[in-house]
Amino acid sequence: MLAIKKQALASASRVLFRTGVLSGLATGAARAYHSKLYKSSDEAIEGVKSGNTLLIGGFGLCGIPENLLKAIARRKDIQQLTAVSNNAGTADYGLGTLLQSRQIKRMVSSYVGENKEFSRQYLGGELEVELLPQGTIAERVRSGGAGIPAFYTLTGVGTQVETGGIPIKYNKEGEVVIASEPRETKVFNGRKYLMEEGIVGDFALVKAWKGDELGNLVFKYAASNFNAPMATAGKITIAEVEEIVPVGELKPNEIHISGIHVHRILKGETYEKRIEKLTLRRSAEEESELPEAMKQRIHIIKRAAREFQDGMYVNLGIGMPVLASNYIDPSITVHLQSENGILGMGPFPTAEEVDADLVNAGKESVTVLPGGTCFSSDVSFGMIRGNRLDMTILGGMQVSSRGDLSNWMVPRKMVKGLGGSMDLVSAPKSRVVVTMTHTSKDGSPKILQENTLPLTGVQCVDRIITDKCVFDVIPNKGLLLRELSYGQTVDSIRASTGCSFEVASDVAETY
């Protein structure tokens, strides 16, 4: 065997020396390569045309290809686009500018959020919107880039993602004229899964921190998000970067996306790098001066923070749940995961710590603790689907006595989008805690016998924490009242709850 290895090495050496390859490498001589460098964003989008499907990297405004989107916006002849992106930025920046200019026919997204123009066009029948779970988009794009035509997932089982009927297009009267189709299902190991198809775009527009003329890319912090999977799934991938470095300066083990995926690269002309929700750490004194509604939210989330145990891996949903990162008992270690690509997320930053490439799933500025890591959205949801999380804390609009959760849409009135919630509640081994006010603004109960809003998950909630009490969901039995907020009684809870429940023998006021 040793003789065979020596013979093979000798043959390889003869070939390399004969072609001058080995001598060139040994002396450090520069090698020729095909440069993928473009001079401007306008030049880089050559070939993009009406009717194309564009994969757009970024999350909120974090890591968006600002300059490429501006270039598309300048080309008013490019119309009827399908844009695949987690969301659409804000009304006046990022992908939102293409909505303003009416260049997009269909959005494939997980979240509408606070983009009022996005919501207005969708609900007003001006825009087609295909709403998908965030992790499903990430995996569909990753699969498309990997040549995998379809895959099966638990995400969406028992909801309208499975049965179809999610509005894609309304008419001006508010009637649904295009709706999502039912998914094919299959049972594996006694559980039902949905089939989802891979996504490939005509063009992928992505943004990285650094790149070289070969197209190798490095992302900064949480700006990897959807940029990494999108970069692999474009028939033509165009990458804009903050800095072009000489070939060879990026070490092989620090490159996040290999140049094989990138067809065109440019240094972005200008970068504004807006932060959608600049959020700073508050002092105890500042908290005491907050509006009553915010104090109520903090009251709920301080109780939720007691759910943390030492060593836990936990995801915090957008809105109220993310506040929990500020109230972790300092004597324990909790590893907070944000689905946009952070593990080891810390509290909100001070003014000096703010970084536009570090935001949480709610697009708020955050910090990363020592030992924390950042990664892409497809990797993040692989952790979630793979049952790596011990617990997830989510907001809710409604919870049923069986533990069904609704938190993404009020038909024809308000649409937040599926976001990552549907993926998070589908992980069978992760404990799900819902935090919400006990009643709506009009006093109507949000804990009901049956949900009236579209479902996020079926029988997925383990515990409900409100401003009034704590309920546990007991499988096949219903709700059990565990704790009371100060000033509440069992009778006051019955009066504000829309279903029956049992009362624990040791129920008491605890928070």
C-alpha positions in Angstrom: 0.0 0.0 0.0 2.8 2.4 0.9 4.5 1.7 -2.5 1.2 2.5 -4.3 1.0 5.9 -2.5 4.6 6.7 -3.3 4.0 5.9 -7.0 0.8 8.0 -7.1 2.6 11.0 -5.5 5.5 10.7 -7.9 3.1 10.6 -10.9 1.2 13.7 -9.6 4.5 15.5 -9.1 5.6 14.8 -12.7 2.3 16.2 -14.0 2.4 19.3 -11.8 6.0 20.1 -12.6 5.4 19.5 -16.3 2.6 22.1 -16.4 4.4 24.6 -14.1 1.5 24.4 -11.6 3.5 23.3 -8.6 6.4 25.7 -9.3 4.0 28.6 -9.6 2.3 27.7 -6.3 5.7 27.2 -4.6 7.0 30.6 -5.6 3.8 32.4 -4.8 3.4 33.6 -8.4 0.1 35.3 -9.2 -2.3 33.1 -11.1 -4.7 34.3 -13.7 -8.4 34.3 -12.8 -11.7 35.5 -14.3 -12.8 38.6 -12.5 -16.5 38.9 -11.7 -16.1 42.5 -10.6 -18.6 45.1 -11.9 -18.1 48.8 -11.8 -21.7 49.8 -10.6 -25.0 48.5 -9.5 -26.6 49.7 -12.7 -24.1 47.7 -14.7 -24.5 44.6 -12.4 -28.3 44.3 -12.9 -27.9 44.0 -16.7 -30.3 41.3 -17.9 -32.9 41.7 -15.2 -36.3 42.1 -17.0 -40.0 42.2 -16.4 -41.6 39.1 -15.1 -38.4 37.8 -13.4 -38.3 36.2 -10.0 -35.8 37.9 -7.7 -34.4 36.4 -4.5 -33.7 39.3 -2.2 -31.3 38.8 0.8 -31.6 40.6 4.1 -33.9 40.6 7.1 -35.9 43.8 7.7 -33.3 46.4 6.8 -30.3 44.3 8.1 -28.1 43.1 5.3 -30.3 44.3 2.4 -28.7 44.9 -1.0 -29.4 48.6 -0.8 -27.6 49.7 -4.0 -28.9 46.9 -6.2 -32.5 47.6 -5.1 -32.0 51.3 -5.9 -30.7 50.3 -9.4 -33.8 48.2 -10.0 -36.0 51.1 -8.8 -34.3 53.4 -11.4 -35.3 51.0 -14.1 -39.0 51.8 -14.5 -39.1 49.5 -17.6 -38.7 46.5 -15.2 -42.2 45.5 -14.1 -44.3 42.6 -12.9 -41.6 41.1 -10.7 -41.9 38.3 -8.2 -39.8 39.1 -5.1 -38.9 36.3 -2.7 -37.8 38.0 0.5 -38.6 37.4 4.2 -40.2 40.8 4.3 -40.2 44.1 2.3 -38.2 46.5 4.4 -40.0 49.7 5.2 -42.4 51.7 3.1 -39.6 54.2 2.1 -36.5 52.0 2.0 -35.2 48.7 0.8 -37.6 46.5 -1.1 -40.4 48.8 0.0 -39.3 51.3 -2.6 -40.2 48.7 -5.4 -43.6 48.4 -3.9 -44.0 52.2 -4.0 -43.0 52.2 -7.6 -45.4 49.4 -8.4 -42.7 47.2 -10.0 -43.7 44.1 -8.0 -46.6 41.9 -8.9 -46.1 39.2 -6.2 -44.3 39.0 -2.9 -43.3 35.6 -1.5 -42.7 36.5 2.2 -43.2 35.4 5.8 -43.8 38.8 7.3 -45.6 42.0 6.5 -45.0 43.6 9.9 -45.1 47.3 10.2 -44.7 48.1 6.5 -48.0 49.9 6.1 -47.7 50.3 2.3 -47.1 46.5 2.0 -50.2 45.8 4.1 -52.3 48.5 2.3 -51.5 47.1 -1.2 -52.1 43.5 -0.1 -55.4 44.1 1.7 -56.5 46.6 -1.0 -56.1 44.0 -3.8 -53.2 45.8 -5.5 -50.5 43.2 -4.7 -50.3 39.4 -4.7 -48.7 38.1 -1.4 -47.8 34.4 -0.9 -47.3 34.1 2.8 -45.2 31.3 4.0 -43.5 30.3 7.3 -40.1 31.9 7.6 -38.2 28.7 8.1 -40.1 27.2 5.1 -38.9 30.0 2.9 -35.4 29.6 4.1 -35.4 25.8 3.5 -37.2 26.1 0.1 -34.5 28.5 -1.1 -31.7 26.4 0.4 -33.2 23.3 -1.3 -33.5 25.1 -4.6 -29.9 26.1 -4.5 -28.9 22.5 -3.6 -30.9 21.0 -6.5 -33.4 19.4 -4.2 -36.9 19.7 -5.8 -38.9 19.2 -2.6 -38.8 18.2 1.0 -41.2 17.4 3.9 -41.7 19.4 7.1 -43.9 19.5 10.2 -44.3 23.2 9.9 -47.9 24.2 9.1 -49.5 20.9 9.8 -53.2 21.4 10.8 -53.2 25.1 9.6 -54.2 26.8 6.4 -50.7 26.1 5.1 -51.8 22.5 4.9 -55.4 22.9 3.9 -54.9 25.9 1.6 -57.0 29.0 1.5 -54.5 31.7 2.7 -55.4 34.8 0.7 -52.9 35.6 -2.0 -54.9 38.2 -3.8 -58.0 40.2 -2.8 -60.2 42.2 -5.1 -61.2 45.8 -4.2 -64.3 44.6 -2.4 -62.1 42.5 0.0 -63.0 39.2 -1.5 -60.3 36.5 -2.0 -59.7 35.9 -5.7 -56.5 33.9 -5.4 -55.8 31.6 -2.4 -53.0 29.2 -1.5 -53.3 25.6 -2.6 -53.4 22.6 -0.3 -50.1 20.8 0.4 -49.4 17.2 -0.4 -48.9 15.3 2.9 -47.2 12.1 4.0 -46.8 10.3 7.3 -43.4 9.5 8.6 -43.0 7.6 12.0 -46.6 8.3 12.8 -46.5 12.0 12.2 -48.0 14.0 9.3 -45.6 16.2 7.2 -46.2 18.7 4.4 -44.4 18.7 1.1 -42.8 22.0 0.1 -41.0 22.7 -3.2 -37.6 24.2 -3.7 -37.3 27.8 -4.9 -34.9 29.0 -7.6 -34.7 32.6 -8.8 -33.8 34.2 -12.1 -31.6 36.5 -10.1 -30.5 36.6 -6.5 -29.5 40.0 -5.1 -27.5 39.7 -1.9 -25.3 41.8 0.3 -22.1 40.9 2.2 -19.5 42.6 4.3 -16.4 41.6 2.3 -15.8 39.9 -1.0 -13.1 39.3 -3.6 -13.1 39.3 -7.4 -13.7 35.6 -7.4 -17.0 36.2 -5.7 -16.1 34.7 -2.3 -18.2 36.4 0.4 -18.0 37.1 4.1 -21.0 38.3 6.1 -20.9 40.3 9.3 -22.8 39.2 12.4 -26.5 38.7 11.8 -26.4 40.1 8.2 -25.9 36.5 7.0 -29.6 35.9 7.5 -31.3 35.2 4.1 -28.3 36.4 2.1 -26.5 33.1 2.4 -29.2 30.7 1.2 -30.4 33.3 -1.5 -26.8 33.5 -2.8 -26.9 29.8 -3.7 -30.3 29.7 -5.4 -30.1 32.3 -8.1 -29.5 31.4 -11.8 -27.5 34.5 -11.7 -26.3 35.8 -8.3 -25.3 39.4 -7.9 -23.5 40.3 -4.7 -22.8 43.8 -3.4 -20.2 44.2 -0.7 -18.9 47.0 1.6 -15.3 46.1 0.8 -13.6 44.4 -2.1 -10.4 42.7 -1.0 -7.5 41.2 -3.0 -7.9 37.5 -4.0 -6.2 35.5 -1.3 -6.8 37.9 1.6 -9.9 36.0 2.7 -8.7 32.9 4.4 -10.4 29.7 3.2 -11.8 28.9 6.6 -13.5 32.4 7.0 -15.4 32.4 3.7 -19.1 32.0 4.2 -20.2 31.7 0.5 -17.9 30.3 -2.1 -17.4 32.2 -5.3 -18.9 29.3 -7.3 -22.3 30.6 -6.4 -21.7 34.2 -7.3 -21.7 35.4 -10.9 -21.3 39.2 -10.4 -19.8 41.3 -7.5 -19.5 45.0 -6.9 -18.5 47.4 -4.2 -21.7 49.2 -3.2 -21.7 52.9 -4.1 -23.1 54.1 -0.7 -24.4 52.5 2.4 -26.9 54.1 4.7 -27.4 50.8 6.8 -30.6 52.0 8.5 -31.7 50.2 11.7 -35.5 49.6 11.5 -36.0 49.7 15.3 -33.1 51.3 17.2 -33.7 50.1 20.7 -31.4 50.9 23.6 -31.1 49.4 27.1 -33.2 51.1 29.7 -32.3 51.9 33.3 -34.7 51.0 36.2 -35.5 54.7 36.5 -36.4 54.9 32.8 -38.7 51.9 33.1 -40.6 53.6 35.9 -41.5 56.5 33.5 -42.9 54.2 30.7 -46.5 54.3 29.6 -48.9 52.0 31.4 -49.3 49.7 28.4 -45.5 49.1 28.4 -45.4 48.6 32.1 -48.1 45.9 31.7 -45.9 44.2 29.1 -42.9 44.3 31.3 -45.0 42.9 34.2 -45.9 39.9 32.0 -42.4 39.4 30.7 -40.8 39.6 34.1 -43.0 36.6 35.1 -42.1 34.8 31.9 -38.4 35.3 32.7 -38.9 33.0 35.7 -39.4 30.1 33.1 -35.7 30.2 32.3 -33.5 27.5 33.8 -29.7 27.3 33.8 -28.2 26.0 30.5 -31.4 26.4 28.5 -31.5 27.2 24.8 -34.4 29.5 24.2 -36.0 31.4 21.3 -37.8 34.7 22.1 -40.5 35.7 19.6 -40.9 39.3 18.4 -42.7 41.9 20.4 -43.2 41.3 24.1 -41.1 38.1 24.4 -37.8 39.7 23.3 -38.0 41.9 26.4 -37.2 38.8 28.5 -33.6 39.0 27.5 -33.3 42.0 29.9 -34.7 40.1 33.0 -32.7 36.9 33.1 -31.5 35.9 36.6 -27.8 36.8 36.6 -27.0 33.6 38.5 -27.9 31.4 35.6 -26.8 31.0 31.9 -29.5 31.1 29.2 -28.6 30.8 25.6 -31.0 33.0 23.6 -31.6 32.1 19.9 -33.0 34.6 17.4 -34.3 33.0 14.2 -32.6 35.5 12.0 -29.3 33.9 12.9 -28.0 34.6 16.4 -27.2 32.2 19.3 -26.1 33.8 22.5 -28.1 37.0 22.1 -27.6 39.6 24.8 -29.7 42.6 26.0 -30.4 45.7 24.1 -27.3 47.7 23.5 -26.1 51.0 24.9 -25.7 53.8 22.4 -22.0 53.0 22.0 -22.7 49.3 21.3 -25.2 49.7 18.5 -24.3 47.9 15.2 -26.6 47.9 12.2 -25.6 44.3 11.5 -26.9 43.1 14.9 -30.6 43.0 15.1 -33.1 40.4 16.6 -36.1 38.8 14.9 -38.1 42.0 15.8 -35.6 44.1 13.8 -34.4 45.7 17.1 -30.8 46.4 17.8 -29.2 43.9 20.2 -25.9 42.6 21.5 -24.2 39.2 21.4 -22.7 37.8 24.5 -19.2 36.3 24.7 -19.3 32.8 23.2 -22.3 33.8 21.0 -22.4 32.9 17.3 -24.1 34.1 14.1 -25.3 32.1 11.1 -27.7 32.1 8.3 -31.5 31.8 8.4 -31.6 28.2 7.0 -29.1 27.1 9.6 -31.1 28.8 12.3 -34.3 27.0 11.4 -32.5 23.8 11.1 -31.8 24.2 14.8 -35.5 24.9 15.5 -36.8 22.0 13.4 -34.1 19.7 14.8 -35.4 20.1 18.3 -32.3 21.9 19.6 -34.3 24.5 21.6 -35.6 23.7 25.1 -38.2 26.4 25.0 -39.8 29.2 22.9 -41.6 32.2 24.2 -44.1 33.8 21.8 -46.8 36.4 21.7 -50.4 35.5 20.9 -53.7 36.9 19.7 -55.7 33.9 20.9 -55.1 30.6 22.6 -57.7 27.8 22.9 -58.4 25.5 25.9 -56.6 22.8 23.9 -53.5 24.9 23.3 -54.2 26.0 19.8 -52.4 29.3 19.0 -53.4 32.2 16.7 -50.9 35.1 16.3 -50.5 36.1 12.7 -53.7 37.5 11.0 -57.1 39.1 11.4 -58.7 38.4 8.1 -59.3 41.5 5.9 -58.2 43.8 8.7 -54.7 43.1 9.9 -51.9 40.8 8.7 -48.6 40.5 10.6 -47.5 37.4 8.7 -46.5 33.9 9.7 -42.9 34.9 10.6 -41.0 32.2 12.4 -43.8 31.3 14.9 -45.2 28.4 12.8 -41.8 26.8 12.6 -41.2 27.3 16.3 -44.4 25.7 17.6 -44.0 22.8 15.2 -40.8 21.5 17.0 -42.3 18.6 19.0 -39.8 18.7 21.9 -39.6 22.4 22.5 -41.8 23.8 25.3 -44.0 26.6 24.1 -44.9 29.5 26.4 -47.3 32.2 25.2 -47.2 35.7 26.7 -50.1 38.1 26.0 -52.6 40.4 27.7 -55.5 38.5 29.1 -58.1 40.4 27.1 -58.3 42.6 24.0 -58.6 46.4 24.2 -62.4 46.1 24.1 -62.3 43.7 27.1 -63.1 40.5 25.1 -61.2 37.4 26.2 -58.3 36.1 24.2 -58.3 32.7 25.9 -61.2 30.8 24.3 -62.8 27.4 23.9 -62.0 27.5 20.2 -59.9 30.0 18.2 -61.8 32.3 15.8 -58.6 33.5 14.0 -56.4 31.5 11.6 -54.2 29.0 13.4 -50.4 29.2 13.9 -50.3 25.8 15.5 -52.5 23.0 16.8 -52.3 21.9 20.4 -48.9 23.4 20.6 -49.0 25.7 23.7 -47.8 24.4 27.1 -48.2 27.5 29.2 -50.0 30.9 29.0 -48.7 33.9 30.9 -50.9 37.0 31.0 -51.2 40.2 33.0 -53.7 38.4 35.2 -52.6 34.8 35.6 -50.7 31.7 34.5 -52.4 28.8 32.9 -51.0 25.4 32.0 -52.4 23.4 29.1 -53.0 19.8 30.2 -53.1 17.5 27.2 -56.5 16.0 26.6 -58.0 17.8 29.6 -57.8 21.6 29.1 -56.6 24.5 31.2 -55.3 24.5 34.7 -55.0 27.8 36.6 -51.5 27.7 38.2 -50.8 31.3 39.4 -52.5 34.6 39.9 -51.1 38.1 39.4 -51.3 40.4 42.5 -54.9 41.6 43.0 -56.5 38.9 40.9 -58.9 36.2 42.2 -60.2 33.0 40.7 -63.6 34.7 40.1 -62.0 37.6 38.3 -60.1 35.2 36.1 -63.4 33.3 35.3 -65.0 36.6 34.4 -62.3 37.5 31.8 -61.7 34.0 30.3 -63.7 32.6 27.4 -63.6 29.0 28.4 -63.8 26.8 31.5 -60.7 25.7 33.5 -59.6 23.8 36.5 -57.9 25.4 39.5 -54.7 24.1 41.0 -55.0 23.3 44.7 -52.0 25.6 45.5 -52.9 28.5 43.3 -51.7 31.8 44.8 -50.7 35.4 43.9 -47.1 35.1 42.8 -46.3 38.1 40.5 
